[in-house]
Amino acid sequence: MHQSDHAQAMVDRFRELVEASGDSLSDSHYDELKLIIEAGLDAALLGTMEKIATRLDGMAHGIRQQAEFFD
């Protein structure tokens, strides 16, 4: 599921909870909530990608060092 779709699903579920309690919010508030959720998902994804890139860089460095022994 794409981040936007996932964020929309979360907003839709929150809307259900709000409306089930007898309350309501404007569509603009739900739109803003979706943007906040998307930003959080983006930040989490970028953090994970950076950790993976760091690990890959370390692995590449280790491979280069080991390759020197085979020349």
N, C-alpha and C positions, 0 to 999 in steps of 0.2 A: 504494500500500500504506500502510495506517495505521501510525503509529509503534509501536503495540503489536504489530501483526502482524509488522512488520519486526524488532522486538526479539526476538520469539519465534523467528523464522526464524534469527536470528543465534545465539541460545541453542541451538536445535536443532542447528545446524551445529557449534557448539563441543562439544556433548554427543557428537556423532558422532566428532569428533576425539579426545576424551578416551577414549571407550569403545574406539575402534580401537587406541589405544595400550595397552589392557588396564587402564586406570584407571577409577575411578568417583567420582562426587560425589553427595551427597544432593540430593534434589529441592529442599530449601530453599536450597541454594547456587545452583542454577539459577534459582530464583525471584528470589533476590537479584541475580543477574547480569542478569536481565531488567529489574529495576527500575533498575539502574545504567545499562544501555543506554538505557532509555526516558528517564531523566533527562538523559543526554548528548544524545540526539536533541532533547529539548525545549529544552535550553540552546542548541544550535546553531540550531534553528528560530527561537527568540526573538531571538537575536542577528541573524540574517538579516532578520527582520521589522522590527527596530528600524532597521537600516541602510536598508531600503526606505522606511520611514516618514520617516526623515530626508531622503532624496532627494526623496520626494513633497512634503514640506513646503517644501523649497527650490524645487522646480518651481512649486508653488502661489504662493509668494512672487514668483517671477519673472513668472508670468502676471499677478498683480495689478499689478505695476509696469508691465508692458507695456500692460495694459488702461487705465491712466490716460492714456496718449497717445491713445486712441481716443475718449475722452469729449468 
